[in-house]
């Protein structure tokens, strides 16, 4: 927490606005639109809910196809299933670890050939890094297919000077407990389409018709954000730039200390973009470093330091078994390579230099220990 949240929480209690909707919700929406440069925002209960609403607004329904990044958390794709539609997963590319324009173009060409274009494309900005939006927009515009930009992890990031989340027809942010700013749980749908956002608010409040009694002509959802949580979000938004600065400093320290180790490669930052560095992620080439991902993770765990592999690609998840998948090239699946070799390091905005150096020294120790062991084996 920033320490500023209590003011907004107290206001909610004093005015008795504790349920969904209220002055904090209205203000939070306006403040987000001002920050990212969008026309409209709709505060909801989660980023997942925001993606679901975007799919509803695009009339995605049973039997439709939706292209989606494969290297992401499952919540990017589960709303596709909610609508009875079929996810088609697109591989990553090495420059951003995000959706491969090359794989996307191949998927579109095949879909065009059989007359089954997707209803939407969900592009994820992984770990705070924007995807190659120029190339992806060009492809999607050519086929007249709208983009939902899943910027759940990239609030505060920019692509060629423009805010992450503002490139598609709809953008999505998450305020889950692990995000760069949090409302404990919550999300935001943004768009320049005011009519669509008005419908999103209607759907998110149980689709209640304008009548003196409770009347419903369509099915809606209980997706609106609480006024208390929105107050927390307002306070958090005030320090977002400070959080981005802290995360980028944390990344720089990791990079300075570890990038000289053979076989360790950090997630790139595409030219003319600014990643919020929500998580510092790197890959380990076992041959060059003489240490495996598993050995580094174990060394960290033994020191009570939590680190994790990068996301397991969705096309590899049991729940999506049999789903169509387009790799970056015929013989190269970038997302699978990243899953096998990638690690996400502790990256919290309040991570102290002392604790970070303990993490860094632990990784260095794991590399040095394994190098010595292998040298001994060679001598024997």
C-alpha positions in Angstrom: 0.0 0.0 0.0 1.0 3.6 -0.6 -0.2 5.0 2.7 -2.7 7.2 1.0 -5.5 4.7 0.6 -7.2 5.4 4.0 -8.4 8.8 3.0 -10.5 7.4 0.1 -11.7 4.4 2.2 -12.8 6.8 5.0 -14.7 8.9 2.5 -16.5 5.8 1.3 -17.5 4.9 4.9 -18.5 8.4 5.8 -20.8 8.8 2.8 -22.0 5.2 3.2 -20.9 4.3 -0.3 -19.6 0.8 0.5 -21.3 -1.3 -2.2 -20.5 -1.5 -5.9 -20.6 1.9 -7.7 -20.2 5.3 -6.0 -18.0 8.4 -6.3 -14.7 6.6 -6.0 -15.7 4.3 -8.9 -16.6 7.3 -11.1 -13.4 9.1 -10.2 -11.2 6.1 -10.7 -12.6 5.6 -14.2 -11.9 9.2 -15.1 -8.4 9.2 -13.6 -7.5 6.0 -15.6 -8.8 7.5 -18.8 -6.7 10.6 -18.2 -3.6 8.6 -17.4 -3.7 6.4 -20.5 -5.4 8.8 -22.9 -8.5 6.8 -23.6 -12.1 8.1 -23.9 -13.9 5.8 -21.5 -13.2 3.3 -18.8 -15.4 0.8 -16.9 -14.2 -0.4 -13.5 -15.0 -4.0 -12.9 -14.3 -6.9 -10.5 -11.3 -8.3 -12.3 -9.2 -8.2 -15.5 -10.9 -11.5 -16.5 -14.3 -9.8 -16.2 -13.1 -7.0 -18.5 -11.9 -9.5 -21.2 -15.2 -11.3 -20.9 -17.2 -8.0 -21.4 -15.0 -7.1 -24.4 -15.8 -10.4 -26.0 -19.6 -9.9 -25.3 -19.4 -6.4 -26.8 -17.8 -7.9 -30.0 -20.6 -10.5 -30.1 -18.3 -13.5 -29.7 -20.5 -16.5 -29.4 -20.6 -20.3 -29.6 -18.8 -21.6 -32.6 -16.7 -18.5 -33.2 -12.9 -18.5 -33.1 -10.7 -16.1 -31.2 -6.9 -15.8 -31.7 -5.0 -15.5 -28.4 -1.4 -15.2 -27.2 -0.3 -18.6 -25.9 2.4 -17.4 -23.5 0.2 -15.9 -20.8 -1.9 -16.6 -17.7 -5.0 -18.7 -18.4 -7.3 -15.8 -17.6 -6.5 -14.3 -21.0 -8.3 -17.2 -22.7 -10.9 -18.6 -20.3 -13.5 -15.9 -21.2 -13.3 -17.3 -24.8 -14.6 -20.5 -23.3 -17.3 -18.6 -21.3 -18.7 -17.5 -24.6 -18.7 -21.0 -26.1 -16.1 -19.9 -28.6 -12.9 -21.7 -29.7 -9.4 -20.3 -28.8 -6.7 -20.5 -31.4 -3.2 -20.0 -29.8 -0.5 -17.9 -31.4 3.2 -18.3 -30.5 5.6 -15.6 -29.2 8.5 -14.1 -31.0 12.0 -13.5 -29.5 12.2 -9.7 -29.5 9.4 -9.1 -27.0 8.3 -12.7 -25.9 4.8 -11.6 -27.1 2.5 -12.6 -30.0 4.5 -13.4 -33.1 3.3 -11.3 -36.1 4.7 -14.0 -38.3 2.6 -16.7 -36.7 -0.4 -14.4 -36.5 -0.2 -13.8 -40.3 0.0 -17.5 -41.0 -3.1 -18.1 -38.8 -5.0 -15.4 -40.6 -4.1 -16.7 -44.1 -5.3 -20.2 -43.2 -8.5 -18.8 -41.6 -9.2 -16.7 -44.7 -8.6 -19.6 -47.0 -11.3 -21.7 -45.2 -13.6 -18.8 -44.6 -13.3 -18.9 -40.8 -11.8 -15.6 -39.7 -11.7 -15.0 -35.9 -14.1 -12.7 -34.3 -11.3 -11.1 -32.3 -7.6 -11.2 -31.4 -6.5 -11.1 -27.8 -2.9 -9.7 -27.6 -1.1 -10.0 -24.3 1.6 -7.6 -23.1 3.7 -10.1 -21.1 5.4 -9.0 -17.9 4.9 -5.4 -18.8 6.4 -5.4 -22.2 4.3 -4.3 -25.1 3.9 -6.6 -28.1 4.8 -5.4 -31.7 1.6 -3.5 -32.0 2.4 -1.8 -35.4 2.8 -5.2 -37.1 -0.1 -6.8 -35.3 -2.5 -3.9 -35.9 -1.5 -3.9 -39.6 -2.4 -7.6 -39.9 -5.7 -7.4 -38.0 -6.8 -4.2 -39.8 -6.1 -5.9 -43.1 -8.6 -8.6 -42.2 -10.9 -6.1 -40.3 -10.7 -8.1 -37.1 -10.8 -6.2 -33.8 -8.1 -6.4 -31.1 -8.6 -6.8 -27.4 -5.3 -5.7 -25.8 -4.7 -7.6 -22.6 -2.6 -5.1 -20.7 -3.2 -6.7 -17.3 0.5 -6.7 -16.6 1.5 -3.5 -18.4 -0.2 -0.5 -16.9 2.3 2.3 -17.0 4.2 0.8 -20.0 4.3 2.6 -23.4 4.7 1.8 -27.0 6.2 4.6 -29.2 5.0 7.1 -26.6 1.5 5.8 -26.4 0.1 4.1 -23.3 -0.1 0.3 -23.3 -3.7 -0.9 -23.5 -4.9 1.8 -25.9 -4.1 0.2 -29.2 -7.0 -2.2 -29.6 -10.7 -1.6 -29.8 -10.7 -2.6 -26.1 -7.9 -2.5 -23.5 -7.9 -4.4 -20.2 -6.0 -3.7 -17.0 -5.9 -5.8 -13.8 -5.6 -4.6 -10.2 -5.1 -8.1 -8.7 -2.9 -8.3 -5.6 0.2 -9.1 -7.5 0.0 -6.3 -10.1 2.0 -3.0 -10.2 -0.9 -1.2 -8.5 -3.7 -3.1 -6.7 -7.2 -2.8 -5.4 -6.8 -6.3 -3.9 -9.0 -7.5 -6.7 -10.3 -5.6 -9.7 -9.9 -4.6 -13.3 -10.7 -2.0 -15.9 -12.1 -2.1 -19.4 -11.0 0.9 -21.6 -12.1 2.0 -25.0 -12.6 5.0 -27.3 -16.0 3.6 -28.1 -18.4 5.4 -25.6 -21.4 3.5 -26.8 -19.7 0.2 -26.2 -18.6 1.3 -22.7 -22.2 2.3 -21.9 -23.3 -1.2 -22.8 -20.4 -2.7 -20.8 -21.7 -0.9 -17.7 -25.2 -2.2 -18.4 -24.0 -5.8 -18.7 -21.7 -5.5 -15.7 -24.6 -4.4 -13.4 -26.8 -7.5 -14.1 -28.2 -5.9 -17.4 -31.1 -4.3 -15.4 -33.5 -2.5 -17.8 -34.4 1.2 -17.0 -37.7 0.5 -15.2 -39.1 1.2 -11.7 -39.2 -2.5 -11.0 -36.5 -5.2 -11.6 -36.7 -6.0 -15.2 -34.2 -7.9 -17.4 -34.4 -8.4 -21.2 -30.9 -9.8 -21.5 -28.4 -11.7 -19.4 -25.8 -9.7 -17.5 -23.1 -10.1 -14.9 -22.3 -9.0 -11.4 -19.0 -7.4 -12.5 -18.9 -3.9 -11.1 -16.1 -2.7 -8.8 -16.8 -1.8 -5.1 -16.6 1.9 -4.2 -14.1 1.0 -1.4 -11.8 -0.9 -3.7 -12.0 1.9 -6.2 -10.8 4.3 -3.5 -7.8 2.0 -2.9 -7.2 2.1 -6.7 -7.3 5.9 -6.8 -4.5 6.2 -4.2 -2.5 3.5 -5.9 -2.8 5.3 -9.3 -1.2 8.4 -7.7 2.1 6.6 -7.2 2.1 4.4 -10.4 5.0 6.3 -11.9 7.0 5.8 -8.7 6.2 2.1 -8.9 7.3 1.9 -12.5 10.6 3.7 -11.6 11.2 1.3 -8.7 10.6 -1.8 -10.9 12.9 -0.6 -13.6 15.6 0.1 -11.0 15.2 -3.4 -9.7 15.5 -4.8 -13.3 18.7 -2.7 -13.9 20.3 -4.0 -10.7 19.6 -7.6 -11.8 20.8 -6.9 -15.2 24.1 -5.3 -14.0 24.8 -8.1 -11.7 23.8 -11.1 -13.7 23.9 -10.3 -17.4 27.7 -11.0 -17.6 27.2 -14.6 -16.6 27.4 -16.8 -19.7 24.0 -18.2 -20.7 21.8 -15.7 -18.8 19.7 -13.5 -21.0 17.1 -11.0 -19.9 13.7 -10.4 -21.4 14.3 -7.7 -24.1 12.8 -4.2 -24.2 11.8 -3.4 -27.7 13.1 -0.1 -29.1 10.8 2.9 -28.7 8.9 1.1 -25.8 9.1 1.4 -22.1 8.2 -1.7 -20.1 7.0 -1.2 -16.5 9.2 -4.3 -15.7 6.3 -5.7 -13.7 8.4 -8.8 -13.4 12.1 -9.2 -14.1 12.4 -12.4 -16.3 15.4 -14.1 -17.8 16.3 -17.3 -19.6 19.1 -19.7 -18.8 21.0 -21.5 -21.5 22.1 -24.7 -19.7 25.0 -25.4 -22.1 26.5 -21.9 -21.7 25.9 -21.4 -18.0 26.4 -25.0 -16.9 23.4 -24.7 -14.6 19.7 -25.6 -15.2 16.6 -23.7 -14.4 15.6 -26.4 -11.9 19.0 -26.0 -10.1 18.6 -22.2 -9.8 15.0 -22.5 -8.6 16.1 -25.1 -6.0 19.0 -22.9 -4.8 16.6 -20.0 -4.4 13.9 -22.1 -2.6 16.6 -23.5 -0.2 17.2 -19.8 0.8 13.4 -19.2 1.2 13.4 -17.1 -1.9 10.3 -17.5 -4.2 10.9 -17.6 -7.9 8.9 -19.3 -10.7 9.1 -20.4 -14.3 7.6 -18.2 -16.9 4.0 -18.9 -17.8 3.3 -22.4 -19.2 2.0 -21.8 -22.8 -1.8 -22.2 -23.0 -1.5 -24.6 -25.9 0.4 -26.9 -23.6 -2.2 -26.8 -20.8 -4.3 -29.9 -20.3 -7.6 -27.9 -20.3 -6.8 -26.7 -23.9 -5.6 -30.1 -25.2 -6.3 -30.3 -29.0 -6.6 -26.5 -29.5 -5.1 -25.2 -32.7 -1.6 -23.6 -32.3 0.6 -21.6 -34.6 4.3 -21.6 -33.8 6.7 -18.8 -34.7 8.2 -20.9 -37.5 7.6 -24.5 -38.8 10.4 -25.8 -36.6 10.6 -23.2 -33.7 8.1 -22.7 -30.9 9.4 -19.6 -29.0 6.9 -19.9 -26.1 7.9 -23.5 -25.4 11.5 -22.6 -25.4 10.8 -19.7 -23.0 8.8 -22.0 -20.7 11.7 -24.5 -20.6 14.4 -21.9 -19.9 12.7 -18.9 -18.3 12.6 -17.7 -14.7 10.7 -14.8 -13.1 12.6 -13.3 -10.2 11.2 -11.4 -7.1 10.4 -8.0 -8.4 8.1 -6.2 -5.9 8.2 -2.4 -5.8 9.4 -2.5 -2.2 12.2 -5.0 -2.7 15.1 -3.7 -0.7 18.7 -3.5 -2.1 19.8 -5.9 0.6 17.2 -8.5 -0.2 17.8 -8.2 -3.9 21.6 -8.7 -3.4 20.8 -11.8 -1.4 18.8 -13.1 -4.4 21.6 -12.1 -6.8 24.3 -13.8 -4.7 22.2 -16.9 -4.4 22.0 -17.2 -8.2 25.7 -16.5 -8.6 26.4 -19.2 -6.0 24.3 -21.7 -7.9 26.1 -21.0 -11.1 29.6 -21.1 -9.5 28.8 -24.3 -7.5 27.6 -26.1 -10.6 30.5 -25.0 -12.7 33.0 -26.3 -10.1 31.1 -29.6 -9.8 31.2 -30.1 -13.6 34.9 -29.2 -13.7 35.6 -31.8 -11.1 33.7 -34.4 -13.0 35.6 -33.6 -16.2 38.9 -33.9 -14.3 37.9 -37.3 -12.8 
